[in-house]
Amino acid sequence: MERWVGRVAVVTGASGGIGACIAQELVKKGLKVVGLARRVEKIQELSATLKTAPGKLYAVKCDVTKEADVKETFRWVKSNLGGVDILVNNAGGDSSNNLIDGPAESWKSIFDINVLALSICTKEAIQSMRDRNVDDGHIVHINSTLGHVVPPAEFGFSMYTASKYAVTALTEGLRKELVNLKSNIRVTSISPGMVKTDFLTSSGTKLVTAEATYSSNPHLLPKDVADAVLFALGSRPHVQIHEVTIHPVGEKI
């Protein structure tokens, strides 16, 4: 990780859970981290706890589902920090839905944040790297084991699963585009199983409760995912850590 000291990382969805933990760990490694979220005050609070860390956390309010917000944010990064070297696409969402009943607006919101926002942020980050001839940048997608397997119907995650399968395909698609450009920019998909965050509560699902789910099922912690991100970033420049899958011991899905 020493080669990343002083360089710039953008982490989406950094106001809590996995995103906040990733931002915190990168700051501890000496990076300048731009944390994006709508709840920017949460990132500001985290930044205040990291004042003695080697790096620095910048809090920027951004709704990544709005392309104009994303473009303005990357302009801010260019003006204030020079540009982006690492992008961690962590922002994601779900809502209580299924394929038979919908509602369709829930499907759209899932794809807006899990697929389109991720793609727009990736496009802007790659452009920032190429504009500055940065050929060792890194894109990290926080995916899910549900991007590789379809869970039982009673979980109500059919559309969420479809969006994460899209992330799996986009990871490979980006790798091949970069190879075609003879670029050394790398892309990594991190696919954790169940992680204990406020995700289930914020998703609004009524099919399962967070308390019952976490108390009765093996689960990971945000730090476990952050450790995987550091592992991918810390690999030698010629190594493509393409997919990292992390199950808690005993997970059945």
URWOHU-V268509 format. One record per residue. RES is the residue in three letters. PSI is psi in degrees with one decimal (* if undefined). Layout:
BEGIN
RES&PSI, RES&PSI
END
This chain:
BEGIN
MET&-9.1, GLU&-32.7, ARG&-11.9, TRP&-7.1, VAL&129.5, GLY&-3.8, ARG&175.1, VAL&127.4, ALA&139.2, VAL&128.6, VAL&118.8, THR&153.3, GLY&44.3, ALA&11.6, SER&-11.4, GLY&175.8, GLY&-134.7, ILE&-44.9, GLY&-43.6, ALA&-40.2, CYS&-41.4, ILE&-46.4, ALA&-45.5, GLN&-45.6, GLU&-36.1, LEU&-38.7, VAL&-39.8, LYS&-24.5, LYS&3.3, GLY&14.2, LEU&155.8, LYS&113.8, VAL&127.4, VAL&109.3, GLY&126.5, LEU&139.3, ALA&162.7, ARG&-36.6, ARG&68.6, VAL&-25.6, GLU&-29.5, LYS&-38.7, ILE&-36.7, GLN&-40.1, GLU&-42.6, LEU&-41.7, SER&-38.3, ALA&-25.5, THR&-6.1, LEU&19.6, LYS&-24.7, THR&0.9, ALA&158.6, PRO&-31.5, GLY&-162.1, LYS&142.6, LEU&122.4, TYR&130.1, ALA&123.1, VAL&126.1, LYS&125.4, CYS&128.4, ASP&104.2, VAL&-9.5, THR&-4.3, LYS&114.1, GLU&-37.2, ALA&-40.5, ASP&-44.2, VAL&-46.4, LYS&-41.7, GLU&-38.9, THR&-44.8, PHE&-27.9, ARG&-40.0, TRP&-43.9, VAL&-42.6, LYS&-44.9, SER&-36.8, ASN&-27.7, LEU&-2.4, GLY&-35.2, GLY&-178.7, VAL&135.7, ASP&-30.5, ILE&136.6, LEU&127.8, VAL&106.5, ASN&89.8, ASN&-28.9, ALA&133.8, GLY&165.9, GLY&166.3, ASP&167.6, SER&157.2, SER&115.8, ASN&167.1, ASN&175.9, LEU&-28.0, ILE&-39.5, ASP&-16.5, GLY&-143.3, PRO&155.8, ALA&-32.5, GLU&-29.1, SER&-39.9, TRP&-44.4, LYS&-42.9, SER&-35.5, ILE&-47.4, PHE&-31.1, ASP&-44.1, ILE&-40.8, ASN&-25.9, VAL&-57.5, LEU&-45.0, ALA&-43.7, LEU&-42.5, SER&-40.7, ILE&-43.5, CYS&-40.1, THR&-45.6, LYS&-46.5, GLU&-39.7, ALA&-44.5, ILE&-41.0, GLN&-41.6, SER&-42.9, MET&-46.1, ARG&-35.1, ASP&-30.2, ARG&9.6, ASN&33.8, VAL&112.6, ASP&12.2, ASP&24.5, GLY&172.8, HIS&132.1, ILE&127.3, VAL&123.7, HIS&124.2, ILE&101.7, ASN&-142.3, SER&153.6, THR&-22.0, LEU&-0.8, GLY&5.0, HIS&-13.2, VAL&144.3, VAL&122.6, PRO&170.8, PRO&148.9, ALA&-30.5, GLU&-15.6, PHE&-22.4, GLY&29.2, PHE&22.0, SER&-46.8, MET&-36.2, TYR&-44.9, THR&-42.7, ALA&-39.2, SER&-35.5, LYS&-30.9, TYR&-36.5, ALA&-39.6, VAL&-39.7, THR&-45.7, ALA&-39.0, LEU&-33.3, THR&-48.0, GLU&-37.5, GLY&-42.4, LEU&-40.9, ARG&-45.0, LYS&-35.4, GLU&-41.5, LEU&-38.7, VAL&-42.0, ASN&-31.5, LEU&0.1, LYS&37.3, SER&147.6, ASN&6.1, ILE&135.4, ARG&157.2, VAL&137.2, THR&136.1, SER&125.8, ILE&117.4, SER&92.2, PRO&154.7, GLY&-149.2, MET&128.5, VAL&134.7, LYS&101.4, THR&-168.1, ASP&17.4, PHE&-48.5, LEU&-39.1, THR&-46.0, SER&-23.5, SER&-21.0, GLY&11.4, THR&139.9, LYS&0.5, LEU&-29.6, VAL&157.0, THR&148.2, ALA&-45.1, GLU&-46.8, ALA&-38.2, THR&-50.1, TYR&-29.3, SER&-22.3, SER&0.9, ASN&142.7, PRO&142.6, HIS&159.3, LEU&170.8, LEU&156.0, PRO&-35.3, LYS&-31.1, ASP&-38.6, VAL&-41.4, ALA&-38.6, ASP&-37.0, ALA&-37.0, VAL&-45.3, LEU&-37.3, PHE&-47.1, ALA&-44.4, LEU&-31.3, GLY&-1.9, SER&159.5, ARG&148.6, PRO&-25.2, HIS&0.6, VAL&127.9, GLN&101.6, ILE&95.7, HIS&-42.1, GLU&128.6, VAL&120.1, THR&129.4, ILE&112.9, HIS&139.5, PRO&146.5, VAL&128.2, GLY&-2.8, GLU&135.5, LYS&-27.1, ILE&*
END
